[in-house]
Amino acid sequence: MMIVKEEFSKRFEFDMNRWYSTTREMPYALARMTYYYYARMQCPTLTLKEISRSFSDLKQHHTTLLHACTAVQNMIDTKDALYYDIIMAIHNRLQ
């Protein structure tokens, strides 16, 4: 999770107090979505419920996590102009 925070904070003015909030503002929402995506990819044995619980008091519904994984994968596949570099930097650090 720290890698995701670090990469997003490098590129945006990132208020860490809002990381765990329910705000839908980008980049906070995308940072959470990216965390869910990599948690799912790096730890395939974890259930969606366990991933949600690992994210502090912010308990997300399993469909939110599934949407996040799909959205981030779409950004990777289409090489999204705004966020592809951030996602790839996280990916490379996890390798």
N, C-alpha and C positions, 0 to 999 in steps of 0.2 A: 504494500500500500504506500510505503514511503517513496518508492520510485515514481509512482503515479503523481503523488503530491509534488515531488521535486520537479518533475518535467513540466507540469502545468504551471507551477509557480515561477519557473524560469521565463515563461513566455507571456504570462498575464500577471496583473496585480491581483494576487490571490490572498484573500482573507481566510486564514485557516479556521476561524470560528464558523465560517459559513460552509465549510467542507461537509459538516454533518447536518446541515440544515435541510429543509425541504424545498429550498429555492429551486426554481426552474431556470434560473439565469445561466447562460453559458459564461464561463467555462465550467462552473460548478457542477451542473448537471452532466456535462460530458466527462468530467473527471470521475464522477461516481460511476457513470456507465462504463468507462474504461476500466475502472477497478473491478466491477462485476465481470466484465469480459475476461480479464486476465486471471481473476480468481477461478473462473470456470475453466479456462484453458490450462492453467498451471496445476490445478487440484481437481481433476475430473471426478474424484471419488466423493467430494463434498456435495451435499445436496444444495439446492437453491435456498432452502430454509437456513441451512448452516452458513452459507455465504451472507445472507441477509443479516443474520445474528452477529456476524463478525464485524459489522459496520455500525458499531456503537448502538445508540438507542433508535436509530433510524431503521425501523423494521419495514422492509419493502415486500410487497406481494410478489410471489414467484413469477407472475406474468411481467412485472416491471423488469425483473432481472433477465428474462427471456428476450424482452424487447431491447434491452440494453445490449445484449450479446449480438442480436441481429443488426442493430443500428451500427455498432462499432465494426462488425464484419463488413457491412455495406460500405462504410467509410474507407476501409482498407481496400476493398475490391475496386472501388471507383476512384481511389487516390484523391479523396476529398481535399480541396485546395487549402482549407483553413486548418484542418486538424490532422492530416495524414502524417506530417513531419513529427508531430508530438507522439502520435501512436507508434510510429516506427522507432522513435528514440526509446520509448518504453520497451518495445519489443526487443530491440537490440540489447538493452541493458539486462533483460531477463534471460537472454541466451547464454 
